[in-house]
């Protein structure tokens, strides 16, 4: 990149405030779902979309939006106070959560982003995802080599694995299928999962990329990293969104036909099993589109897309990448 180029996490608000007030050109990376950067009509912290299985109470949603608006207003006032101290001539922000850098980089496939929302973004590039490899893991490699049965990968992320009740229901559902399961249990005790078949691999932390490369299905909370890495591997997702941007991410996957969503607080083992069976037999058109997306993401990894966007003399294109 150019000597004057800085790349910063969109959620590193203090760093972005310092860069903006100093007039330093910088690329702004939204690592989570694109809704982490609000556009017109949205409020930070309030999901702009919900999967079909989740229909929150209208009064509760109204209260949530009001709370999010209060947070936005307080945060924006603090942003503007700091900005006025750092650069008195800088214009005040109307919504600090909507501020972005000179180049916006979205760690997400454009193919899943609503065109109407894309039109509201400033200069940007969709990176698809980071295509990465992992160090060999002897235990995992041996487990993968031990049998040819289909693999289902299960992970609720780095901090939501405390939902041992959800993991236990997932385990109960998958025990009835002719699959081998690799389950990242996090902080959930092994004995909380019920009987573990001898063919399963259960460990606190597992190499996600390695296992997704051999999986036929992923069961996930729907975090952006889990979603994008599953798409790179061409793996459909059974989603149990629990917080933040996972709701909008799940809705997008449903719309694309690449996954199903169930309510993590209510789904029974039978419902989880039935959804898994449907996804294991993904409809041919959806399978073909998912394979094309995986090929596209792999052929042009996010790092290369970011480099092109940052080095473009006039900034990135407003739209880039093939659409499925």
Helices and strands as residue ranges (DSSP letters): E 6-9, H 13-22, E 26-30, G 34-36, H 58-86, G 96-98, E 103-106, G 110-112, H 115-118, E 124-126, H 138-145, E 151-155, G 160-162, H 164-174, E 180-184, G 190-193, E 201-203, H 208-212, E 215-220, H 224-232, E 237-239, H 246-256, E 259-261, H 269-280, H 284-299, H 302-311
